[in-house]
Amino acid sequence: MLGEAPLPMIVSVVIFSPICEELIFRGIFFSYALTNQYNHRNYQMIAVVINSLIFASVHVDANWEPWIYYTLMGGILGTTYLLAKRDIRLNILVHMGTNLAVFALAAMS
């Protein structure tokens, strides 16, 4: 997994990817999906489900097992974003921590 360039891989997976993904998937998506007229709790739940499915579709291919993981992770991150009153910094930290944990587990196996 690490290949010949472990440090750039770690920096990419643990730092840059979570920042970019959170800005796009939570920041931009929710700013368009939940405008003032659509900021009701029902719309928020629908937006989290749609966001989770989009998040999963970008991360996996046709294999269904990773879809479950990425859809759940997208749901957790979407819910975290809304509960944190749309403070993207918390999402970035949670996403970084998750990627670091998965990366560490993969490196140990």
C-alpha positions as CSV (number, residue, x, y, z in Angstrom):
1,M,0.0,0.0,0.0
2,L,2.7,2.4,0.9
3,G,4.8,1.6,-2.2
4,E,8.0,3.5,-2.8
5,A,6.8,6.9,-1.4
6,P,5.2,6.3,2.0
7,L,5.4,9.9,3.3
8,P,3.6,11.5,0.3
9,M,1.0,8.7,0.5
10,I,0.4,9.3,4.2
11,V,0.2,13.1,3.7
12,S,-2.2,12.7,0.8
13,V,-4.5,10.2,2.5
14,V,-4.5,11.6,6.0
15,I,-4.2,15.4,5.3
16,F,-5.1,16.6,1.8
17,S,-7.9,14.2,0.9
18,P,-10.0,14.8,4.0
19,I,-9.6,18.6,3.6
20,C,-10.6,18.5,-0.1
21,E,-13.4,16.0,0.4
22,E,-15.0,17.8,3.4
23,L,-14.9,21.1,1.5
24,I,-16.7,19.5,-1.4
25,F,-19.0,16.9,0.1
26,R,-20.1,18.8,3.2
27,G,-19.2,22.4,2.6
28,I,-20.3,22.9,-0.9
29,F,-23.0,20.2,-1.1
30,F,-24.9,21.3,2.1
31,S,-24.6,25.0,1.3
32,Y,-26.5,24.4,-1.9
33,A,-28.8,21.6,-0.7
34,L,-29.9,23.3,2.5
35,T,-30.6,26.9,1.7
36,N,-32.8,28.9,4.0
37,Q,-36.1,27.5,2.6
38,Y,-34.9,23.9,2.7
39,N,-33.2,23.9,6.1
40,H,-36.0,21.9,7.9
41,R,-35.0,18.7,9.7
42,N,-36.7,16.5,7.1
43,Y,-34.7,18.1,4.3
44,Q,-31.5,17.7,6.4
45,M,-32.1,14.0,6.8
46,I,-32.7,13.6,3.0
47,A,-29.6,15.7,2.3
48,V,-27.5,13.5,4.6
49,V,-28.7,10.3,2.8
50,I,-28.1,11.7,-0.6
51,N,-24.7,13.1,0.4
52,S,-23.8,9.7,1.9
53,L,-24.6,7.9,-1.3
54,I,-22.7,10.4,-3.4
55,F,-19.7,10.1,-1.0
56,A,-19.8,6.3,-1.3
57,S,-20.1,6.3,-5.1
58,V,-17.0,8.4,-5.5
59,H,-15.0,6.0,-3.2
60,V,-15.9,2.6,-4.5
61,D,-16.5,0.5,-7.6
62,A,-19.1,-2.1,-8.2
63,N,-18.2,-4.1,-5.0
64,W,-21.1,-3.8,-2.6
65,E,-19.2,-4.3,0.7
66,P,-17.2,-1.0,0.7
67,W,-20.5,0.7,-0.2
68,I,-21.8,-0.1,3.2
69,Y,-18.7,1.3,5.0
70,Y,-18.5,4.5,2.8
71,T,-22.3,5.1,3.0
72,L,-22.2,4.9,6.8
73,M,-19.1,7.1,7.0
74,G,-20.7,9.6,4.7
75,G,-23.8,9.6,7.0
76,I,-21.7,10.0,10.1
77,L,-19.7,12.9,8.5
78,G,-22.9,14.6,7.2
79,T,-24.6,14.3,10.6
80,T,-21.5,15.6,12.3
81,Y,-21.4,18.5,10.0
82,L,-25.0,19.5,10.8
83,L,-24.7,18.8,14.6
84,A,-21.6,21.0,14.7
85,K,-23.6,23.9,13.2
86,R,-21.8,23.5,9.9
87,D,-18.3,24.0,11.3
88,I,-16.2,22.2,8.7
89,R,-13.1,22.0,10.9
90,L,-14.6,19.3,13.1
91,N,-15.5,17.3,10.0
92,I,-12.0,17.6,8.7
93,L,-10.5,16.4,12.0
94,V,-12.9,13.4,12.2
95,H,-12.2,12.5,8.5
96,M,-8.5,12.8,9.1
97,G,-8.7,10.6,12.2
98,T,-10.7,8.0,10.4
99,N,-8.3,7.9,7.4
100,L,-5.4,7.7,9.8
101,A,-6.9,4.7,11.6
102,V,-7.8,2.9,8.4
103,F,-4.3,3.6,7.0
104,A,-2.6,2.4,10.2
105,L,-4.7,-0.8,10.3
106,A,-3.9,-1.5,6.6
107,A,-0.2,-0.9,7.2
108,M,-0.2,-3.3,10.1
109,S,-1.8,-6.2,8.2
